[in-house]
Amino acid sequence: MTPEITALIITAISIAFFHTLLGPDHYLPFIAMSKSRNWSLRKTILVTISCGIGHVLGSIVLGAVGIAAGLAITNIETIESFRGTIAAWGLITFGIVYTTWGFRQLYKNKTHHHEHFHDGVHHSHVHTHHNDHAHAHNVEQKNITPWVLFTIFIFGPCEPLIPLLMYPAAKSNLTGLLLVTGSFALVTVATMLAIVMVSILGFSFKPIKKVQKYSHIIAGITILLCGVSIQFLGL
């Protein structure tokens, strides 16, 4: 392994870690959806890893095609920018839809009173539609959300990977390219998973029952803000 490849691997590890850490869209959607949808720890891990792999794989495939076809970096960066726009608007759209659904659920589950008269006797009882609707929605959507997130993350580009790492590594040899790319991918997914797990396990010790009924709304707004931060703030 040449000194150039060694330096690129170290650079790849550093960039992958800080790029993921400073990009809240890499982990906040999974934290928010895990809490709002009551995902198990196993499902949270699987969804995070799958989306992380999809996120990195999209840029790896594009970079490999660009290198093989001899495309200029500027052409690749234009495509990556377009992919980033799709991912950002995907998060924005999903966030708006999920927030709207969350408000709808909150309204349906609102506790209210029913008045009754039986044989001249008046009485009332508290009623909620939570049990009437929650199970149906859980069955309907339990497999949709992970796939929506996975599709969005497929389009999400790893901006520094191709111009800063893959193209320079390709000038050395194929082994070097694989080592640099693999290091970036591994650290990116591992950092995503570590942040999500620390956050999920940390939240499990906090009393959040008072805001539990707002969890879907909070999750939707969180995802919406992630999309807005990408599209309009360049995060």
N, C-alpha and C positions, 0 to 999 in steps of 0.2 A: 504494500500500500504506500503510495507516494505521499510526500509531505503535503502536496496540494489537496489530495483527497482527505487526508487526516484533518486538515484545516477546514475543509468544507463540511465534514461530518460534525465537527465541533460547532461550526456556524449553524448547521442545520438543527442541531439539538437546541441551541440557544434561541434561534428564531422561532422554532416550533413552540417552545415553552412560552415565550413572551407574547407571541402572536395569538396564542390560544388564551392565555391569561388576560390579556388586555382587550380581547374581543368577547363581550358578554353574550353575544349571539351563539357562542360555542357551547354554552352550558345553561344559561338561564331558561331557555325553552324546556329543557329536560327537567330541571328542578321544578318549574311551575307546573308542568303537566303531570309530573309524578305525584305531586301533592294534591292537585285538584282532581285527578282521576283515580287516586288511591292505588297507584301501581305498586306491585310488590318490588322488593329490592332487586330480585332477579330480573324482572321485566325492565326496570329502570336501567340496569346494567346493559341488558341486551339491546335496548333501543338506543342508548347513548353510544355504545360501541359500533352498532350498525350504521348509525348516522355519521359517526366520526370516520369510519372507513369509506362510506359513500362520499363524504366531503373531500377527503384527501384523494380518493381514487379518481374523481372527476378531473382534477388538475393533473394528476400523474398521467392519465390516458391522453389528455390534451397535449401535455408537454412531450410525451413519447412520440405522438403523431407529428408534432411540430419539428422535433429533432430529426425523425426519420425522413420527413418530407423536405427538410432544409428550409423551413419557414423562418422568417425574421422574427426576432423577439417582439417587435412592435405589432406584428400581426397577431401573435399569440396574446399579447396584452389587451388588444382590442376585443378579442373573443372572451377573455377572462372578465373584462369590464362588463360586457353584455350579460354574461352568466351571473355576475354579481348583482346586476339590476334585476334580473329575473328572481333570484333568491330573495332579495330585499322586498320586492313587491309581493312575493309569495308569503313571506312572514307577515307583512302588513295586512294582506287579504285574510290570511288565516286568523290573525289576531282580531280583526274586526268581526269576522264571522263567529269566532269562539266567544268573544266578549258579548255579542248580541245574544247568543245562545245562553250564556251565563245569566244575563239579565232576565231572559225568558224563564229559565229554571228558578231563579230567585222569586219571581212573581208567582209562578205556579206553586211553589213550596211555601208561600206565605201563609202563616197560621191565621185562620179566621173562625168566626162563630156561626153556628147554625141554630136557628130558633125553631122550636117545635111546640105544638099544642096537642095534647092527648087527653081526651075526656075532660076538657076544661082546665087541665093543668099545663102551665107553661114551663118549659125548661130549654136550656141551650147547652151545646157542647162544642169544644174546640176541635177543629178539623184542619187537616193539611193534606195536600195532594202528593206529598213526597213519595209515599209508598205506592201511589197509583202510577207514577211516572218514572221514578228513578231507575227501576230495574229495566224498563223498556229502553231507556236512553243508554244505559250501560251496555246492554246487549247489542244495541244498534251501532254504537260508536267505539266499542272497545278495540276493534281492529283497524279503525280508520285513522285515528290520530297518529300512531307510529308511522304509518305509510305516508301520511301527509308530510310529516317532519322529514322522513327519509328522502322523499322526492325533492323537497326544498333544499336539503343539504347536499344533494347530488349536484345541484346547480351552483351552490356556494363555492366560490373559488378560494384557493389558498394563494393569495396574491404573491408572496415572496418566493414560493417554491420554484416556479419555472425560470424566471429571469435570474434570480440570485443563486440558485443551487443546481437545478437540472442542466441548464445550458453550460455552465462552467464545468460541471462534473463530466458531461458528455465529451468534452474535449480531451479527457484523459483516457478512459476505457469503460466498457460496459459494466465491469465489476464495480468500479468506482461510482458509476451512476446509480447502480442498484443499492449500494451501501448508503450513499447520501440520501437517496429518496426514501429508503426504508427507515433510516434514522429519523427523518422528518415525520414520516407517517406514524411511526411508533410513539414518538414523544407527543405528537399532537393528540392522538386518541387517548393515550395514557393521562395526559394533563386534563382533557375534557372529563374523563371518567373520575379522576381524583377529585376535581372540584365539585362535580355533581354528588359524589358519594359523601364528601365531607359536609356539604350543605344539607343533604337529605338526612344524614345521621344527626347533624346538629339541630335541625328543626324538630326532630323526633323528641327532643328533651324540652322543647319550649311549649308553653300552654297557648295553643292557637285555636282552641275550640270556639272562641268568640268570633273569629273571622272565618271559620270553616265554611259558613254558608255563602261567603263571598269568594270562595277559592276559585271558581270557574271564571269569574269576572277578573280577578287579580291575575290569573294565568293568561287570559286573553289580552289584557292590557300590557302585561310583561312582554309577550311575544310581539304585539303591535309596536311597542317602543323599541324592541330589538331591530325590527325592520326599518323603522324610522331612523334609528341611529346609523344604520348602514347606508341607507339611501340618501339621507340629507346631511348627516354629520361626518360621513366617511370613516366610521369606526370599523 
